[in-house]
Amino acid sequence: MKRTVFLLITACWFLAVSYAQDYVISGSVVDVNGEKATDVVVLLLNKEGAEVQRAVTKSGMFGKGSFEFEKVLPGEYTIQIDAAEAGVASVPVTVIKTDVTDINIKLSPKPAEPKVTEQAPENPVPQEEQVTKDKDYIINELSFEVKKMASEIKNLNSELEDLKALSKMWVNPLSIYSKEIILKNGSTVFGKIVFQDEKSLKVETLVGYLIIDRDNVVRIVDNVVTEEQQEYVPEQIRDSYSPPPMPKLAEPKYTSTNPAERQADKKISANCVLVGNIKENKDKQGNIIFSGEVKNIGGRRADFVKIDFVFRKNWSGETKTLTTFVRGTYQTFESGITTDASLLPGAVGTFELYVPHSFGNFIGYSYVIDWEEYE
């Protein structure tokens, strides 16, 4: 009896061990061209479709394209491969009581994905209404693009005008500075006189402020340039063309003292200079009025103080001269002549020059202060 029970227990144990044994599934994969497929992921799925194991086909010299699953329990499985462009495969495998080896799997081309056709809307928009909407959209887009391009063109024009202004400023300084200061050493300074006295001038120029000794100044030309009034110069000679020089005006005449004595002692002579700038105004009829002040910084009385204006009519050198006397103090001479154009030492007199509209246009002018001295 005991022996029978022992044999029964041994048989049950052996049967349980035999059913609990695991197995191996192995094989190889080739692509659609029959070549060994390497580095391809191979999945082992159970009958419910859940992944049990995965392997990758070998790429070495030995066992190229092969795969292997270990410790597989008995049951029904599916080997599934999805290698994208290389192909796909799905092979059923059943494991009972032995290893499943030498499975040759050939990949098949991946089927093309079905095209999804758009379903017509339940409430289709009428064709005429759709065309109208499309036209409105296109018009709005074109209008936006036109406004954008107009803004860009406006910005480019502004930048171009700035570049032209900078170029014009360096080529022709008279476009922003009307004063042309001619020095004794032959050089010319273009700028704006911001301050002056009997000894020096402070001039604003393109390169900054300059302090110029008055003794070094030969003449100050106040140019009035208007582009519409400029004389046309051919482009072929524009770079080399220079306007004719202004006529040289006579130096102030002195009648009461010997020139040699005056040169020896300038402190006792009269010396009239411009105070500030010459103002230029135009009335409603187009007449121009030049005005300013003259000061006698010398040590003697200046008589018949006047200012000679030489107007440059065009670049060809045509000029016209106008003269105005300074309104100063009254002086009666031994001859009985009385004048109001005398300036005592340190006195300031005003002047005005009336240029009628009939005088015509001019592109610039120069001036010189002239006076005489009597005992």
Sequence and secondary structure as in RCSB ss.txt:
>XXXX:A:sequence
MKRTVFLLITACWFLAVSYAQDYVISGSVVDVNGEKATDVVVLLLNKEGAEVQRAVTKSGMFGKGSFEFEKVLPG
EYTIQIDAAEAGVASVPVTVIKTDVTDINIKLSPKPAEPKVTEQAPENPVPQEEQVTKDKDYIINELSFEVKKMA
SEIKNLNSELEDLKALSKMWVNPLSIYSKEIILKNGSTVFGKIVFQDEKSLKVETLVGYLIIDRDNVVRIVDNVV
TEEQQEYVPEQIRDSYSPPPMPKLAEPKYTSTNPAERQADKKISANCVLVGNIKENKDKQGNIIFSGEVKNIGGR
RADFVKIDFVFRKNWSGETKTLTTFVRGTYQTFESGITTDASLLPGAVGTFELYVPHSFGNFIGYSYVIDWEEYE
>XXXX:A:secstr
 HHHHHHHHHHHHHHHHHHT  EEEEEEEE TTS B  S EEEEEETTS EEEEEE   SSTTTTEEEEEEE SE
EEEEEEE GGG EEEEEEEESSS EEEEEEE B             SS   HHHHHHHHHHHHHHHHHHHHHHHH
HHHHHHHHHHHHHHHHHHHHH GGGT  EEEEETTS EEEEEEEEE SSEEEEEETTEEEEEEGGGEEEEEE   
 GGGS    GGGTTT               SS HHHHHH GGGS  EEEEEEEEEEE TTS EEEEEEEEE SSS
 BEEEEEEEEEE STT  EEEEEEE B EEEE TTS EEEEEB TT EEEEEEEE GGG   SEEEEEEEEE   
